Every structure is written in C-alpha cells, then in structure tokens.
C-alpha cells in the first residue's frame, strides 16, 4: 500500500502537469510512450513466445496512433483541411494489419509459427487499445472547449477505483465476478458508482473555480466546468463508473486467461501501464463521445 500511495503522490502531479498544462505535443509524446508500453505489456502477457515476432511492429503501431491523432486534431483546429491526415492514419493501420498477416504467412511452415490468437492480440494492442487511449489527446485538443476536459476520464476512473477499493475493504461480502477478479465485490462496485459521481463533482467544482479566477490564462477560461450541468455530472459519473469497472474486469479477463498477475512492474504497487490505466482506456472514448452530444 505504501508503494501504491507514493507512486500516486509522485506520479499524479506529473501526469496532471503534462496532460493539462504542457504543450499539446508533450501530451502526445507521453501518450505515445504509454501506448507503446501498454502494447508491449499486452503482447508479452497474451501473445506468448510465438507472438514475439509481432511485438516490435505492434509497439511501433501503437506509438504511431497518438501521433496521427495529434496531426488530425491539429489540422481540425487550424482548419487546414487540405492535408489528409485521417486517411493517412487509416492507411497506416491497413499497412500494419497487412504486415503482421504477411509475417504470419511467412512463418507458417515453421515449427514455431505465429498463431492467429497472437495476430488478433497484435491488432488489439497495436490499433484498438491506442485508439481508445488516444481519446485523452482528443479531449486535450478539443477546439473552443479547454484543456481541463482531459481530466474528466481520470476523475471518473480514479474516483471509481478509489471508492470501490475502500468500499470493498470495509463492506464487501458478495463477490461480483469471482472467477475473473476474486477480490471485487458488489458492495465495492456500488462504492465505485458513488466514487464516479464524487470524482465528477470534484472536477466540476475545480473547473468552475479556475474558470472564474484564473483569467490570465485563456485556455482555462474556456474550461468545461460551467458548461456541464449537475444532471450531466450525475449521469457521467454513474455511466462512466460502470464503464470504468467493465474496463477493469475486461483487462482482468485477459490476465486470468493467460495466468498473469500483473501486466508489468513499471509502477510499483500498481503494476504496469495497463494495470493502472485499464479503466481509463474504456472511459476516455465514452467521455469524448458524450461531450460531442453535450
């Protein structure tokens, strides 16, 4: 628990600084590195030894996704619509899929050929996961809204995780999904729903305060707090926490199937990137899509 707390104390302020106040290209570089590490962790856990030939390609593809998103969002923000960044990103994805299947075909006659499970794992790790996680960058660069939007998925996920943990420790009696995650309980899940709403409430209060007081920094003046009603706070908190917990269990299913305790040890007390940001990976696309509607 001490290591877990210390990593949060040191890492959270740094994460907030890079996501919210550093230039957007710094956020892109951070997310590219996290996507690359997460892809490596997933390939190591699920693809096995026979999937190793695909790992390098998968890591490169995962790191390239936030770069493509950054280019797309930069063009949208500057209205330079003549540059086809999104089709170029789609082309890169198609080339990646072609390359891993070509490698699987090339090695098919070998004794240690690449199984289809490793190919599908590479597609998820190299494309699906980073596309979902890169929604943090989309939130960070949403035009005419403000940089604070990027913290919405973190507020929901971290609030849900924290309250679920303590509610489970204090009141947990009924197992939620014992075959997937034996320590998770129904009481903890209910606490997580409350934590999601509390996380959203804290976000709104902080964003409202900053929008009214820090007038010297225009991007903060455009923060999302005043634009989100209390009804939306409740709805985003409840639905977001539900999605957060599904994301947590989804990555736990992978670990359980392949007999992995943690995806990595990069973050002492937390595990790897996927162990800490599994729920954020699912919540970020939900928040980005919800804000398009709001």
N, C-alpha and C positions, 0 to 999 in steps of 0.2 A: 504493500500500500504506500510506503514511504517513497519508493522509486516512482510509482504512478503519480503521486502528488507533485514530486519535484520536477518530473518531465512536463507536467501541466503548467507549473509555475514558471518554468524557463521557456518552454516552447510556445505557450499560448500567446504571450505578448509579442513574440517574434512573428508568429503567424498572423496576428492582427495587424501588425505594422506592415508586413509585406502585402497582405490581401487588401487592406483598406487605404493605406496612405502612401505606399511606394508607387512609383510609376507603373502603369499597367503592364509594361513589358517585363517588369520584375515579377509581377504576379504570374505572367505567362511562363517565365523561366521556372518559377517554383512549382507550378502545376505540371509542367513538362517533366521535371525531375521526379515528382511524386507519381505521375502516371507511369514513368519508366520503371521506377522501383516497384510499384504495385503490380505491373505486368510481369516483372521478373519473379516476384513472390508467388504470383498465381501459377506461372509456368512451373516453377520449382515444386510447388505443392501438388498440382493436379496433372501436369503433363508427364511427369516421371522421367526416367532416364532416356527413354526412347523419344521423348519430345524435345530433348536438348538441342538438336539441330535447328529447331524453330525459334529458340529463345531469343537469339540476337535480333532476328528480323522483327519479332514481336515487340521487344523493348524499343527498337528504333521507331516502329509504327506508333506505339503508344506515346512516345515523346513528341512525335510529329503532330499529333492531333491538336494539342493546345496551341501549337504554332499556327496551324491552319485556322483554328477558331479565332486567334488573335488577328490574323490577316483579314478574315471575313468581317469581324466586328470593326476593325479599323477602317475598312472601306465603307461600311454602312454609316459609321459616324462622320466620315468626311465626304460622303456622297460620291465617291469615285466608283461609280457602278460599272465602269468600263472594264475593270480588272476582274476576271472570272475566278475568284479565289475559291468559292464553294464548289464549282465543278472540278477545279484542280484538286481539292481535298477528296472529292468523290473518286477522282481518277487514281489518286494515291492509294485509297482504300482498295480499289479494284486491283491495282498492281500488287498490293500486299497479299490479297487473297490468292491471286494467280501464282505468286512466288511460292507461298507455302504449299499449295497443291502441287506445283511443279517439283518442289523438293521432295514431297511425299511420293510422287510418281517415280522420281529418280532413284529413291532408296527402297522402292517396293520389293525388289528381288533380294535385298539383303536380309540377313537373319534378324537384324535389329531395325526393321523398317518402322516408319512413323505411323502409329495407329491413327484412325480417324478421330478418336477422342482427343488426341493431342492437337490435331488440326482445329477442331472446334474450340478447344481451350485457347489456342493462339488467336483465333478470330475474336473471342470474347475479351481476352486480355489485351489484345492489340487495337481493337476498334470499339467494342461496346462499352467496356469499362472506362476508357479515357474520354469517350464522347459524353458519357453520363457525368463524369467527374469534371469535365471542362465546362459544364454549365455554371460552375463557380466563376469562371472567367467571363462567361456571357453576362452573368449578373453584375460583375465588377465593371463591365464596359457598356452596360445598357445606356443608351443616349438619353439625356434630359431627365435622368432619374436620380442618380447619385451613387457614390461608391459604397455607401453603407448597406446597400441591398445584398452585397456578397455575404454579409454576416447572418442573413436570415436562415439559411440551411444549418449553419453552425449553431445558432441559438436554439433552433428546434431540436437538432440531433443531440447536442451536448446536454441540453436541458432534459431531454427524454432519457438519455443514457444515465445521467447522474441520479435522477429521481427514481428510475427503475431499479438501479443498483441498491439504493438505500431502502426503498420500499420493500424490495425483495428480502434484504437482510433483516429488516425489522418485523415484517408482517407475512413474508412468503410462506405459504403452506401448500398451495395447489400448483402442481407442475404445469407449465404452459406447453412445452414441447420437449418432453423428457428424452426422446430418442435423438433429438437434434442438439439441444442445449440443456443438460440436466439441471443447471443452476437457475434457469429462468422460471419465474412463477407468474401466475395470473395476477397476483397482488402487485408484483413488480411491474407488469405490463400496464396496470391501471395507474400506478405511480408514474410510469413513463408518459402516459397521456396528460397527466397533470403537469409533468415537467415540460412537455412541449408547449403547453399554454403559458406556463410561467416564463419559459425562455422567450416566447414571442412578446409577452408583456414587458419583460426587461428590455428587449430590443426596441419596442415602440417608445418606451419612456426615455431611453438614452437617445434615440434618434430625434425625438421631439425636442429634447433639451438642447442637443447640439445644433439642430436646425434653427433654433431661436437665439442662441447665444454666440456661436462661432461665425459671425458674419464676415470675418476676414478671409474665409476660405470658401469660395463659391461652391465647389462640389458638395460640401457638407450642407450648404444651404438648401440644396436640392435633395436632401436625404428623404428616405421613403416614409419615415415615421408618421408625419401628419397626414399622408395620403392613405394610410391603412386604418380602417375603422376598427372599433373594438370587436365588432362581429367577425371581421376578417381575421383579427388576432386569434379569436377562439377557434374559428374554422381551420385556419392554417396550422394552429398548434395541435389540434386533435388529429386532423388528417395527416399532417406532417409527421407526428409522433408514430402514428400507425404505420406509415410507410418506412419510417426510420427503423422500427422494430422488425418489420418484414425484411429490410435490407440486412440487418444484423443477423437474423436467422438464415437468410439466403446464403451468406458467406459462411455461416456455421455449417450448413448442409455440405458445402464443398469440403470443409476441414474434416467433418465427420466421415464422409465417404472415403477420403484418402488417408485417414488416420493421422492428421496433422493437428498438433495442439495450437500452434501459432503460425501465422504466415511468415514471421520474421522476428528479429530481436533489435531492430533499429531504434525502437522507442522502449526503453526498459520499463517494465511494469504494464505496458500496453501491448507489446508485440511489434508487429510490422505496420506498414502504412495501411494495408487492408484491414488489419485488426482494429485500428483506431478510426479509420475513415470509411468503414463499410456502410454505416448508416447514412453518412453524408453523401456517398455516391448515389444512393437512391433518392434522397430528399432534394438534392440540388436540381435535378430535372423537374421535379414536381413544383418547386418554388418558382423556377423560371417560367414554366408553362402557366402557373397560376397568375403570375404578375402580368403575363400577356393578356389574360382575361380581365384582371382588375384594372 
